[in-house]
Amino acid sequence: MMEKQETPSFDGAACPVPLPHQGEIVMGHGSGGRMTQDLIRRVFLPALESPELLQANDAASLSLPAAAGLNGRLSVSTDSHIVAPLFFPGGDIGRLAVCGTVNDVAMLGAQPLYLTAGFILEEGLAIEVLEKVARSMEGAAREAGVRLVAGDTKVVERGKADGLFINTTGIGWIPEGRQVGGEQARPGDAVLLSGTMGDHGIAVLGARGDLGFETRIVSDVAPLNRMIEDILLAAPHTHVLRDPTRGGLATTLNEIAVQSQVGMMIDEESVPIQTAVRSACEMLGFDPLYVANEGKVIVIVPEEEAGAALEAMKSHPAGSLATRIGRITPAPARRVLLKTSLGSTRLLDVLAGEMLPRIC
C-alpha cells in the first residue's frame, strides 16, 4: 500500500529577509546563508569559475594526472576562522581551525592527511595566548591524525583584527571508488544526524555573556574523520556527508536539496536538541535549526545501509546520540519540508541573513 502523502502547509519563512545591500559588504554576507550564496554567485564565480568550484561542496575533488600512476583523488579545502572570544567552553580558535578544515576535507569521504595554517596576529596579542592556541592546534591535529606541514604569519596594527584570525588548508586522499558529495542524494535515501544541534553557537554566545544567564553548554567542536571512516566502511554506498556549520542544519539541508535536485521530509521531533540549548534559543528568539555546529555530521545513505551507518556513528563519542531524522523525496525538488511536532508540514527555508555573528 502506498504511503499517504501529506499536503504541506507553507506557514512562513524561518527568518526575516534582510534588506538588499548592493554596494558594500555587511555582516550577513558571512552568515553562510542566502546572502553568502548571492555574493558567491555575483562576485566570485564570474571571476574565478572552475569545474571544481562549481561542485559547491565543502572541499574540491581533484584528479591526479594519469602519469602519476596513482589511484584515487585529492580532497582540498580552505577556511578562515574568526571567533570572539578566542576561548569558549569546549574549545578555542585553534581547535576550531583544525577541526573545521579536517571535517570539510572528510566530507568527500577523504582521509585527511595534511594541513597548512596562516595566522593574522593583531599587535598587542599576548604571546601566552598564542602559545595556548598553538598547543590546542597540536592536540587537535594529533587527535585527527593529521600533520601541519606549512604556515605563514602576518601582524596587523592594533584595532585591525580581533586579536587573532587563522586560515587553514587541508589536503586528504579519496580512495578509488568513493563517490560522496552533496549532489549524490537519491529519493528513498535515509537522512541521519550524528547528534544534538546548536551546541557550538550557544556555547560561544554564553562565553560572550550575551545570554543574560549562566549555562553549562559546551561547544561540540571535534574532528569527525575517524568516525566518518567507520561510517564508510559500514555503509560503503553512502551518498552525502555534510557538517552543518554556519547556517545550521536547516541551511545545510537546503544546500544538499539544491545540489541533488531532490526534496526532503524532516521530522522535527527526531532532531536532537539539548533542553538548555532549546531554552536559550527560545529566550533569544533563535531557531536552533539555524544555529552553528562544529562537531556534527549529516549522513545520507541508501535505506538498506541506514542501520549499519547508525551503528557505526553510535560507536563514537561524537555520534553517541545519532538518529534518523528524515528521508529524501523526489518532490518538491530543491525544497526541504519539516513535519512539525503539531503534525503540520512547513517549508524549512535557507537562512536569509546573519543570526549569530562570528562563531565559526
C-alpha positions, 0 to 999 in steps of 0.5 A, a space after each residue: 500500500 502506498 504511503 499517504 502523502 501529506 499536503 504541506 502547509 507553507 506557514 512562513 519563512 524561518 527568518 526575516 529577509 534582510 534588506 538588499 545591500 548592493 554596494 558594500 559588504 555587511 555582516 550577513 554576507 558571512 552568515 553562510 546563508 542566502 546572502 553568502 550564496 548571492 555574493 558567491 554567485 555575483 562576485 566570485 564565480 564570474 571571476 574565478 569559475 572552475 569545474 571544481 568550484 562549481 561542485 559547491 561542496 565543502 572541499 574540491 575533488 581533484 584528479 591526479 594526472 594519469 602519469 602519476 600512476 596513482 589511484 584515487 583523488 585529492 580532497 582540498 579545502 580552505 577556511 578562515 576562522 574568526 571567533 570572539 572570544 578566542 576561548 569558549 567552553 569546549 574549545 578555542 580558535 585553534 581547535 576550531 581551525 583544525 577541526 573545521 578544515 579536517 571535517 570539510 576535507 572528510 566530507 568527500 569521504 577523504 582521509 585527511 592527511 595534511 594541513 597548512 595554517 596562516 595566522 593574522 596576529 593583531 599587535 598587542 596579542 599576548 604571546 601566552 595566548 598564542 602559545 595556548 592556541 598553538 598547543 590546542 592546534 597540536 592536540 587537535 591535529 594529533 587527535 585527527 591524525 593529521 600533520 601541519 606541514 606549512 604556515 605563514 604569519 602576518 601582524 596587523 596594527 592594533 584595532 585591525 583584527 580581533 586579536 587573532 584570525 587563522 586560515 587553514 588548508 587541508 589536503 586528504 586522499 579519496 580512495 578509488 571508488 568513493 563517490 560522496 558529495 552533496 549532489 549524490 542524494 537519491 529519493 528513498 535515501 535515509 537522512 541521519 544526524 550524528 547528534 544534538 544541534 546548536 551546541 557550538 553557537 550557544 556555547 560561544 554566545 554564553 562565553 560572550 555573556 550575551 545570554 543574560 544567564 549562566 549555562 553549562 553548554 559546551 561547544 561540540 567542536 571535534 574532528 569527525 574523520 575517524 568516525 566518518 571512516 567507520 561510517 564508510 566502511 559500514 555503509 560503503 554506498 553512502 551518498 552525502 556527508 555534510 557538517 552543518 556549520 554556519 547556517 545550521 542544519 536547516 541551511 545545510 539541508 537546503 544546500 544538499 536539496 539544491 545540489 541533488 535536485 531532490 526534496 526532503 521530509 524532516 521530522 522535527 521531533 527526531 532532531 536532537 536538541 539539548 533542553 538548555 540549548 532549546 531554552 536559550 534559543 527560545 529566550 533569544 528568539 533563535 531557531 536552533 535549526 539555524 544555529 552553528 555546529 562544529 562537531 556534527 555530521 549529516 549522513 545520507 545513505 541508501 535505506 538498506 545501509 541506514 542501520 549499519 551507518 547508525 551503528 557505526 556513528 553510535 560507536 563514537 563519542 561524537 555520534 553517541 546520540 545519532 538518529 534518523 531524522 528524515 528521508 529524501 523525496 523526489 518532490 518538491 525538488 530543491 525544497 526541504 519540508 519539516 513535519 512539525 511536532 503539531 503534525 503540520 508540514 512547513 517549508 524549512 527555508 535557507 537562512 536569509 541573513 546573519 543570526 549569530 555573528 562570528 562563531 565559526 
